[in-house]
Amino acid sequence: MVSYTQKSSRLRERWLAWRNRVLASPRFQQFATRFPLTRPIARRRARALFDLVAGFTYSQILAACVELGLLDLLADGPLDSTIIATRTNLPPAGAERLLRGAAALGLVERFGAGWALGSQGAALRGNRGIAEMVAHHHLLYADLADPVGLLRRGGGGGGLSNLWRYAEMAGSGNSADVAAYSALMAASQPMVAAQAIDAYPFRQHRRLLDVGGGEGAFLAAVGTRAPGLDLALFDLPAVGERARSRLESAGMATRITIFGGNFLSDALPDGFDIISLVRVLHDHDDGPALTLLRAVHAALPPGGTLFITEPMAETPGAEPAGDAYFGFYLLAMGSGRPRSPTEIRAMLSQAGFASSRLLPTALPLTTRAIIARR
């Protein structure tokens, strides 16, 4: 007897085959663009398809704007294209082409005979982390020049993996490499930290340990919101030294204890009723990620809390950010993968946590949050 699941699967298979035949038919495409009721749908689909084809060009226009400082140049007010060409060291024709392309993407806009900062450009300037990511995307683009080759070799081996060789860099004492990595993480941390702190009441805890906390940007943000919370950071020794310097400049050095070590091989310090992993888990393959979760479980007291926040796969309305962007970014990096909340919660259970739940965040595309109890 055919089960309900098998019957449903066959019906879906037939529906997909019929739908794809229709959508691929030139005759249907012509009809859809001419018929008044289907014309708006056809135009939206055509635009979406073209954006898939042209996405790399859009990204390169954005990269040029960031590299040339065009958005910062227009932040103080509109400028004539001749002035823009001079200040960006571009020929007039090149500046005009860039400005027109950037305007099509909402990064700049026409203002009389000149140009002004556009709505997308203003939003990007307000988030330094995005600009920092764009500035190093040339490494990602180079690694993705041969996407099939990248998939076949299983990732890594390119410019992006060299930037993100976190443990190797910090262990080698190469301060320039550690600085480049740490600066990027610190710049992109505020957009995550604000949502994480809004999503969970950290002030209800006594002692927080941020594992893989980099230069301490997240802890500094939490400390401002929860002044009574005892704070500590655990990261590789070279990174911890950079954190110490940054926190001293921020006037928070006396509030935060710094522990040096490798969280994949060293025991985590105990005595904390909450431990946080901020954009750490998705940087690691399943084996190391599970090792880390077990180390956190061992360090927490009974009833202790683990807080995880990072971009996640299968986020409604932001699916491309998960398995498309971060999926291939982490592949090029050579380690990790975006996981869905369901996958993370299953790993938490495997690591020994008694319960876990997903917390709402204001902008799930940027980060989501999961809380787990030991």
C-alpha positions in Angstrom: 0.0 0.0 0.0 1.3 3.5 -0.9 1.7 5.7 2.2 0.4 9.2 2.4 3.9 10.6 2.4 4.8 8.7 -0.8 1.6 9.9 -2.5 2.3 13.5 -1.5 5.9 13.2 -2.8 4.8 11.9 -6.1 2.2 14.7 -6.5 4.8 17.3 -5.7 7.2 15.8 -8.2 4.6 16.0 -10.9 3.7 19.5 -10.0 7.3 20.6 -10.1 7.8 18.9 -13.5 4.7 20.7 -14.9 5.6 24.1 -13.4 9.2 24.0 -14.7 8.0 22.9 -18.2 5.6 25.9 -18.3 8.1 28.4 -17.0 10.8 27.3 -19.4 8.5 27.6 -22.4 9.3 30.6 -24.6 5.6 30.6 -25.7 4.4 30.9 -22.1 7.0 33.6 -21.4 5.7 35.6 -24.3 2.1 35.2 -23.2 3.0 36.2 -19.6 4.7 39.4 -20.7 1.7 40.4 -22.9 -1.3 39.4 -20.8 -2.2 42.3 -18.4 -2.9 40.1 -15.4 0.4 38.2 -15.6 2.6 41.1 -16.9 3.5 42.5 -13.4 4.5 39.0 -12.2 6.6 38.4 -15.4 8.4 41.7 -14.9 9.2 41.0 -11.3 10.5 37.5 -12.2 12.6 39.0 -15.0 14.1 41.6 -12.7 14.9 38.9 -10.1 16.5 36.7 -12.7 18.6 39.6 -14.1 19.7 40.5 -10.6 21.1 37.0 -10.2 23.0 37.4 -13.4 24.3 40.9 -12.7 24.9 40.5 -8.9 28.7 40.4 -9.3 28.7 43.7 -11.2 26.6 45.3 -8.6 29.0 44.1 -5.9 32.0 45.6 -7.8 30.3 48.9 -8.1 29.8 48.9 -4.4 33.4 47.9 -3.8 34.6 50.8 -6.0 32.5 53.2 -4.0 34.0 52.0 -0.7 37.6 51.9 -2.0 37.4 55.4 -3.4 35.6 56.8 -0.4 32.8 58.1 -2.6 30.1 57.7 0.1 32.2 59.5 2.7 32.9 62.2 0.1 29.2 62.9 -0.4 28.3 62.7 3.3 28.9 66.4 3.8 26.7 67.4 0.9 26.1 67.2 -2.9 29.1 67.7 -5.2 29.6 68.4 -8.9 30.8 65.4 -10.9 34.0 67.2 -11.9 34.9 67.7 -8.2 34.1 64.1 -7.5 36.3 63.0 -10.4 39.2 65.1 -9.0 38.9 63.9 -5.4 38.6 60.2 -6.4 41.4 60.5 -8.9 39.2 59.2 -11.7 38.9 60.5 -15.3 35.6 62.4 -15.8 34.1 59.7 -17.9 35.0 57.0 -15.3 33.6 59.1 -12.5 30.4 59.6 -14.4 30.0 55.9 -15.2 30.5 55.0 -11.6 28.1 57.6 -10.3 25.4 56.5 -12.7 25.9 52.9 -11.7 25.9 53.7 -8.0 22.7 55.8 -8.5 21.0 52.8 -10.1 21.8 50.9 -6.9 20.5 53.7 -4.6 24.0 54.4 -3.3 24.0 58.0 -4.7 21.4 60.1 -6.3 21.1 63.1 -8.7 21.0 66.5 -7.1 20.5 69.2 -9.7 23.6 69.2 -11.8 25.5 67.2 -9.2 25.3 64.2 -7.0 24.2 63.5 -3.4 24.4 60.5 -1.1 21.6 58.0 -1.7 19.5 56.2 0.8 21.4 52.9 0.5 24.7 54.8 0.7 23.6 56.6 3.9 22.5 53.3 5.5 25.8 51.7 4.6 27.8 54.6 6.1 25.9 54.1 9.3 27.2 50.6 9.6 30.9 50.5 9.5 31.0 46.7 9.7 29.4 46.3 6.3 31.9 48.7 4.7 34.7 46.7 6.3 33.3 43.5 4.9 33.0 45.0 1.4 36.6 46.3 1.6 37.9 42.7 2.0 35.5 41.1 -0.5 38.1 41.2 -3.2 39.6 38.1 -1.5 36.2 36.4 -1.6 35.7 37.3 -5.3 39.1 35.9 -6.2 38.3 32.7 -4.4 34.9 32.4 -6.2 36.5 33.0 -9.7 36.3 29.2 -10.0 33.3 28.2 -8.0 33.3 24.6 -9.3 36.9 24.1 -8.4 36.2 25.5 -4.9 33.4 23.0 -4.5 35.5 20.1 -5.7 38.4 20.8 -3.4 36.1 21.3 -0.5 37.0 24.9 0.2 39.9 26.9 1.5 43.3 27.4 -0.1 42.7 31.0 -1.3 43.0 34.5 -0.1 40.1 34.4 2.3 41.3 31.4 4.1 44.6 33.1 4.6 42.9 36.0 6.3 40.8 33.8 8.5 43.5 31.4 9.7 42.6 32.5 13.2 44.4 30.0 15.4 47.5 29.8 13.2 47.8 33.6 13.0 47.3 34.3 16.7 49.7 31.4 17.6 52.4 32.6 15.3 52.7 36.0 16.9 52.2 37.7 13.5 50.7 40.9 14.8 49.8 42.3 11.4 47.7 39.3 10.5 46.0 39.2 13.9 45.3 43.0 13.7 43.6 42.6 10.2 41.4 39.8 11.5 40.6 41.5 14.8 39.9 44.9 13.3 37.4 43.4 10.8 35.6 41.5 13.6 35.5 44.5 15.9 34.1 46.7 13.2 31.3 44.3 12.3 30.4 43.5 15.9 28.2 46.4 16.8 25.4 45.5 14.4 25.3 42.0 16.0 25.8 43.1 19.6 22.9 45.6 19.7 20.4 43.0 18.5 21.8 40.3 20.8 21.5 42.5 23.9 18.0 43.5 22.9 17.0 39.9 22.5 18.1 38.7 26.0 18.2 40.2 29.5 21.9 39.7 30.4 21.4 41.8 33.5 19.6 38.9 35.2 23.0 37.0 35.4 26.0 37.5 37.7 29.0 36.5 35.6 29.4 36.4 31.8 32.2 34.7 29.9 32.4 35.5 26.1 34.2 32.7 24.4 36.1 33.7 21.2 35.4 37.3 22.1 38.0 38.9 19.9 38.8 42.5 21.0 35.9 42.6 23.5 33.5 44.7 21.4 30.5 42.5 22.5 31.5 42.5 26.1 31.9 46.3 26.1 28.4 46.7 24.7 26.9 44.3 27.3 28.8 46.0 30.1 27.3 49.3 29.2 23.7 47.8 29.2 24.3 45.7 32.3 26.6 47.6 34.7 26.3 45.1 37.5 27.5 42.1 35.4 30.9 40.6 36.0 32.6 40.2 32.6 35.3 37.9 31.2 36.8 37.1 27.8 38.4 33.9 26.5 40.4 33.9 23.3 43.8 33.1 21.9 46.6 34.9 23.8 47.6 37.3 21.0 44.0 38.3 20.5 43.5 38.7 24.2 46.3 41.2 24.3 44.6 43.3 21.6 41.4 43.1 23.7 43.2 44.3 26.8 44.5 47.4 24.9 41.1 48.2 23.4 39.3 47.8 26.7 41.8 50.0 28.4 41.1 52.7 25.8 37.3 52.3 26.4 37.8 52.6 30.2 36.5 49.0 30.8 39.8 47.2 31.5 39.0 46.9 35.3 35.6 45.3 34.6 36.8 42.5 32.2 39.0 39.6 33.0 40.9 38.2 30.0 41.8 34.5 29.7 44.1 33.2 27.0 43.7 29.8 25.4 42.4 27.7 22.6 38.7 26.8 23.1 39.1 23.7 21.0 41.8 22.2 23.1 41.9 24.0 26.5 39.3 23.8 29.3 37.2 26.9 29.7 37.3 28.7 33.0 34.4 27.9 35.3 32.4 30.0 37.8 30.2 31.8 35.1 26.4 31.4 35.1 26.3 32.4 31.4 28.6 31.9 28.5 28.2 33.5 25.1 29.3 32.5 21.6 29.0 35.4 19.2 29.5 34.5 15.6 31.8 31.7 16.6 29.9 28.4 16.0 29.3 28.9 12.3 33.0 29.4 11.7 33.7 25.7 12.6 32.9 22.4 11.0 30.5 20.1 12.9 33.2 18.2 14.8 35.0 21.2 16.3 31.7 23.0 16.8 30.4 20.0 18.9 33.7 19.9 20.8 33.2 23.6 21.7 29.6 23.1 22.8 30.7 20.2 25.0 33.5 22.4 26.5 30.9 25.1 27.3 28.6 22.5 28.8 31.4 21.3 31.1 32.3 24.8 32.2 28.7 25.8 33.1 27.1 25.0 36.5 23.8 23.1 36.6 21.1 25.4 35.3 23.8 27.6 33.6 23.0 29.4 30.3 24.6 29.4 26.9 23.8 32.3 24.6 24.5 31.8 20.8 24.1 34.5 18.2 25.1 34.4 14.6 23.5 34.5 11.1 21.6 31.2 10.5 20.4 29.2 7.6 16.8 28.9 6.7 15.9 32.3 8.1 12.4 33.2 6.7 12.8 36.1 4.3 16.6 36.0 4.4 17.3 32.6 2.9 20.0 33.9 0.5 22.0 35.3 3.3 22.4 31.9 4.9 23.0 29.1 2.5 24.0 31.3 -0.5 26.2 34.1 0.9 27.5 32.6 4.2 27.4 29.1 2.7 30.0 30.0 0.0 31.8 32.6 2.2 32.6 29.9 4.8 33.5 27.4 2.1 36.1 29.8 0.7 37.2 30.4 4.3 37.9 26.7 4.6 35.9 26.1 7.8 32.4 26.1 9.1 28.9 26.3 7.6 25.7 28.2 8.3 23.3 26.1 10.3 19.6 26.3 10.8 18.2 26.8 14.3 17.0 23.2 14.2 20.5 21.9 13.5 22.1 24.0 16.2 19.5 22.9 18.8 20.1 19.3 17.8 23.8 19.8 18.4 23.1 21.4 21.8 21.1 18.4 22.8 23.9 16.1 21.6 26.4 18.2 23.7 24.3 17.5 26.8 22.1 20.7 27.2 18.8 20.1 28.8 16.8 22.6 26.8 17.1 25.3 24.1 14.9 27.8 22.3 15.1 30.4 19.6 14.9 34.0 20.5 13.5 36.7 18.2 15.9 39.4 17.0 15.1 42.7 15.3 17.0 41.9 12.1 17.2 38.1 11.6 19.1 38.6 8.3 22.1 39.9 10.4 21.8 37.6 13.4 19.5 35.2 15.2 19.8 34.0 18.8 19.4 30.7 20.7 19.5 30.3 24.5 20.3 26.9 26.0 20.2 25.6 29.6 22.6 23.1 31.1 
